[in-house]
Amino acid sequence: MKEKLRRELIAAREAHHASGGHVHCIRIMDRFIHTKEFEAARCILLYSSIKSEVHTEGIIQSALSLGKRVVLPVTNKEEKRLELYEIKDVGELSPGAFGILEPKKDEARRVEPQEVDLAVVPGVGFDRKGHRIGYGMGYYDALLKRVGGKKVALAYGFQVKDSIPSEPHDVSVDMLVTEDEVIECKSGGGQKEEGFGKRGKIRVAVLASGRGTDFQSIIDGVKEGRVAAEIVGLITDNPSAGAIERAKKAGIPYFVVPYATREELDEGIMKVLDGLQPDLVVLAGYMKIIRNKKLLSSYFGRMINIHPSLLPKYPGAHAQRDAFEAGEKVSGYTIHFVDETLDGGPIIYQEKVDISDCKSADEAASKILAREHVGLPMVVDSFAKGRYRIEGKKVSYAPF
C-alpha cells in the first residue's frame, strides 16, 4: 500500500510541476522564511531539491544571507546514512549520490545532527499528524532520530492527505508548509521519546570563575525555550567574576564561596550544591581543579565541564594558546564528565573548529568560544531529555 501510494504521489507531483505548478514554490518559500521557526533558527538543515520537489535554493540563499549556519547532507551509500556538512555558498555544492547536489566532505565543517535546531525534510506525501512518506530508503528516518530540533516539510497542497500509513520506525514532522497554509501537526511530530533519564525541566547549578559567557549561553537557552532547565544557582570562587552580574540580571541566586585553602573551597562548594539539590552541575569556565573525592563521587555522572580543546589534546588552563602555538589547523572544544583526572573524564561531546585563518591565539580562542555557546546549551538540554547516561567510564547516548 505504501509503495503504491508513493508511486501515485510522485507521478502527481511530476505532472503538477510539468503543468506550471512549480510557480507555487515561491509562495511556499515565502511562507516558510516568515515562520517564527525559521527566524529563530541558528543552525538549519536543508536539502538540495531535485526534479519536481519544492525548490529549496532560494531558502538556502536566504538562510546564508541572514548569517545562519546552513547544513546539507552527504549520502554515504556504503553505510546507508547521511552525514551533515556546513556550507558558506551554494556554489560549493556539486552532484553526489543519486545526482543530488551535496557539500564537500570537509571534516572542519562536519556538523552533528544534535546541533541542528531546525530541519527541513524532503518527502513525497504527508498528513496533518506529521506522518510522511519518503523515498523508501530510510536515510532520513535514521538521521532525524538524532535531530533534536523541529522538523518541517515543504509540500504542495495536494501532497497533504487525510492519512498516511505509518510504521514504528518512521519519524514524523512537526510542521508542514504549503502554498496556502502552515500546518502545525496534531501529533506534535517526531517519535515518542525513549531516552534514558527524566523528562521535563532539570535543576542545573553552574560553577564559573570569570566572565561567564558560557554561563550566559545556558541562561539564553533557558529563556528562549531551547534548554529544558531551571538554573538554580551560580557558584563561584571569585567575588569579582563577571558571571555574578549575569546571575543578578537573570534573577539567579549566586554563591561566592570563601576559602583559605583548596580543601575549604571544595567543601564549601559541596555544601552549596547539597543545598541546591541540582540534577546537573555544569563547570562553565570554572578555573579550579576539584580534588575532594567525596564531592567528585557524589556528583559523578551529574557534573560536566567544557574545555576549549579536542581532548585528550591540550588539557589544562592554556588550551587555545597551546593548540595555536602547536600550529593546529583544526581545534575545538570538548564537553566531558568530571572525574579525578585533569580534563580526563569520559567525553560526552566534541566539536571541531577551523582555526587555520586565525592570526593569534586570542582570535582562535574567540572562534572556539563562539561555538561553545552553541554546544553547551544543546548538551544541557540533551541531559534534560534523558539522552545521556554513564556506565562506568562509558558514555551512552539515546538519540530517539
N, C-alpha and C positions, 0 to 999 in steps of 0.2 A: 504493500500500500504506500509506504513512504517513498520508495523508488519511483513508483508510478506518478505520485504527486510531484516529486522533484522534476521529472521529465516534463510534465504538463506546465509547471510554473516557469521553467526555463524557456520553453517554447513560447509561452505567452509573453514573457519579458522581451524576448528577441523580436517578436512581432510588434510589440509596443514600441520598442526602440527604433525599429526599421521604419515605422509609420510616422516618426517625428516625435514620439513620446519623450525622447531624451531631453527635450526643452524643459521638462519639469525638473531636471537636475538642479537648475539654478534656484528654483523655489525651495527645493529640499535643502540645498546648501545654505541658503539664506536663513531658513528656519533653524537649522542646526547651529550655525555660528552665533545666533542670537539667544540660544538657550543659556540658562544660568550655569549649566554643567560645563559647556564649552568655555564660557567666560572665566569660570573658576579654575579650570584645569591647568596644571603646571606641566604635566607630562602626559601627552596624549598619544595613544596607539592608533594609527591609521593604516589603511592598506591602499595599494595602487589598484584602481579599478580596471577591469578588462571587459571587453565585449559589451554586453547590454547592462552591466551593473550600473547603479547610480554613480555618476562621476565623482571622484574624490580629489582630483588635482587642485581644484580651487580651494578646497578645505585645507589641504596640505600647505598651499601657499599662504592662506590666511593665518594659519597657526604659526608658521615660521615668521611672518611679518610682525606678529604680536609678541614674539620672543618666547614662545612656548617651546618646550622640548618635544620634538616630533620624532616618533619612533615608528619604524615599519618592520615587518617580519621578513626573515630569510628562511626559505624552506630547506630543511635538512631531510632529504628524501630517504637517505640510508637509515636514519633513526626515527623517521616519521614524526618529526616535531618541528616547531617553529622557534627560531632564535630571533631576538629583537636587537636592532641597532638604531642609534640616533642618526638623523641626517641634518645637515645645515642648509641644503639646497636641493631642489628637485632634480637638478642636473646631475646629481650624484647617482641617481637610480639607473640601473641597467637590467636587461632581461635576465631572469633567473629561471627557476623551475617552473614548468607549465607556462612559460612565456610571460609571467608576471614581472613587472618592474620591481626590483629589490635593491636595498642598500648593499654596499660592500661590507664584507665581514672584517671589520676593524675592531680588535679587542678593546682598544681605548674607547670605543663608542658603544660597547656592549651594554645593554640595559636589562636588568632583571624584571620579570613580569610584575613583581610586587611594587615596583617603583611607579607603575602606570596608575594614574588616578582617573583616567577616562579612556575607555577602549571602544573604538568603532569597529563593529563586527560585520563581516560580509555574510550574506545568506541568500537563499532562494525564496523562502516563504516564511511567514511569521503569523502568530495570532496575538490577541490582546493580552494574553497572560505571559507573553515573552518567549513562548516556545518557538523554536526556529528549525528550519531545515537548511542544512548547509549543502556542501557538495559531496558528502558521503565518505570522506576520507578521515575524519576525526581530528585533523590537525588543530583546529580552533578549539574544540571541546577540551583537548588536553592542555592547551595554553591557557584558556580562560579560567580553569580551575585554580590557577596560580595568580590571577589578576584580582586584586582586592578592590579596585575602583569600579565605578559604574560602567555598565556595558550598554552600548547604544547601537541600533541598527538603522541604516538608511534604506528606504524602500519606496517604491511606487505604491499608491493606494491599493491597487488590485492584488499586490503581493500579501496583503494582510487578510487572512482568512478567519472564519469563525473558530476553527480549531485546527491545530497542527498536532499530529501524533508525537508523543514524547516518550523517550526511554530513560532509564535511571542515570545513564552516563551523560545525557545531553545537558548542556549548560544554557540556561535561558538568558535573555537580555532584559535590562531594566526599563528600557525606553525605546520607542520607535519614532522615527521622524519621516513623515511622508510629505508630499507636496501640499496637503491640505490640513494636516494636524500633527501635533506632538502627543504621542500616546504614552502615558505612564502605565507600565504593565501591571496588571492587577495582582499578579503573583509575587511582585517585589523583585522578580528576576533572579537569575543565578540559582545555584543549587543550595539545598539546605546545608548549613554549616555543620561540619563534623570535625571540628578541631579537637585539640586535646583538653583545653582548660575551660575556664569560666567564660561567661558571656556578659555583655554589658560593660559598664564603666569599671575600671580598676583604679585603686588608690596608688598614686605614684608620688614618691619622695625623690627630690633631686639634690645631689651634692655638687657644689660648684665653688671655685676659688677666685675666679676672675670676672671678666666682662659679662659672662652669662649669655652669650649669643646662642649656644646650643640649647640652653635652658629656655630662651625666648622662642626657639623654634617649636618646642613642645607646647609652650603657652599658646602660641599662634595656632598650632594644630588642634588643640582642645577648643579654642574659641571658634575656629572655623568648622568644627564638626568632623575633622579628619582623624582625630585621635580620641578614642573612646576611653577617656581617663579623667580623673579628678586629681589635680595636683594638690596634695595635702600639706606640703611644706618644702621649703628650701632650707638646706643645712649648709653652713659654710664655716671654714676655719679662718676666714679673712673678714674682719669687720669693715674693710674698705672695698669689698668686692662690688663691682658694678651689678652683679646679679641681684643684690639686695634691692636696688632701686627698681629693677624689673619685677621682683616679687611684690613690692609695695604697690606699684602701678596696677598690677593684676589682682591685687587683693589676696595674695597668697601668704600664709604665715611663714615667717623666716626665723631661723635659729642660728645665732652666732655662738659657736662652742668655744668657751675659754679653755686654755690649756697651758701648762708649763712644760709638759713632756708629751711625746708622741703617744705614750700609753694613755695619758689623760684624755687626749684628743679622741682616740678610738673609743674609749669608754664613754665619753660624752656623746659621741655620735650614736652609739648603740642605745644609750638611754633615750635620746630623742626619737630614734627610729622605733623603739619598742612602744613609745607613747603614741606615735602616729599610726602604727599598725599598717604599713603600706603593703600592697600586693607586689609592687615592683620598686626597686631602688635604682636610680639612674645616676651614674657618675658622669657629669657633663662638664668637663673642664675642671675636675677636682684634681689638684696638683700634689696631693699627698698619697703615699702608699699605705694602704690599710694592712696592719700587721696582726691585729687582735684576732686570734684563732676562733674565739667564740663568736665574734661578730661575723667573720667570714663563713663559718659553718652554719650559723643561724640563718643567714640570708643567701647561702649558696643556691643558685638556680633562680634567685629573685633579685640579684644585684648584677647590673650590667655597666660596662664602661665603653666610651667611644674614644678611639685612639687614632691620631692622624697619620697612619701609615698602613701599608698592606702587611700586617703581621703574618709571619714572625719577623719580617724585616723591620728594622729600626724601632725597637721598643724604647721606652724612656721619654724624657722630657723634651728632647730636641729632634723629634722625628722628622718634621718637614725639612729642617735645615740639613739633617744627616742625609736624607734622600736626595735633596737638591745638590749638595756638595759631592755626592757619590756619582752624579751625572745621570740619575734615573730619568727616563723619558715619561714613564708612567708610574704614578704613586697612587694615593687614595686614602681611604680610612677603613677602620675595622671596628665593628661593634662585637664585644665578646663578654662572656660571663666573667665575673671577678672571682679569682681564687688566690692562693697564697703566692703565686708567681708574679713576676713583674711583666704585666701585659701579656701573660701567657695562658690565660683562661680559655676555655673552649670557644671557638669562633661561631658567632651567630650569623653575621652578615658582613660582606665587604663590597666596596665599590671602587673600581679603578677610575683614576682621574688623569687625564693627559696634562702633564706639566712641561712638555717639550718646548713650548713657546715662552715659558716664564724666564724673566731676566734676573730674578733674585729669589732667595729663599722665602722672603716675605710675600712675594707675588704667588709663589707656589702654595704657601700656607693659606692665602686668601682664597685661592681657587678650590683647594680641598675643603676649606671651611664652608664655602657656599654649598657644596654637595652634602656635607654633614647635615646641614639644616634641612635637607630633603629626606635623607635616610633615617635620621634618628627618630623623628615623629612617626615615620612609617613602621619602624621596628616596634616602638612602644605600642602603637595601635595593633600590631600583629600579636603582641602579648595579650592585649585586651580581648582579642578574638580567639585566644587559645591556640595559636598556630605553633608556638614554640614550647618545647619542654626539654629537659636534660636528663639523661640516664647515665650515671657515672660521669664520663668525660665526653659522651657523645650527645650532640645536639640533634633533635628531631624537629622536622618542620612539617606541619599539616597544611597543605595549600588550599584544601577544599575549593 
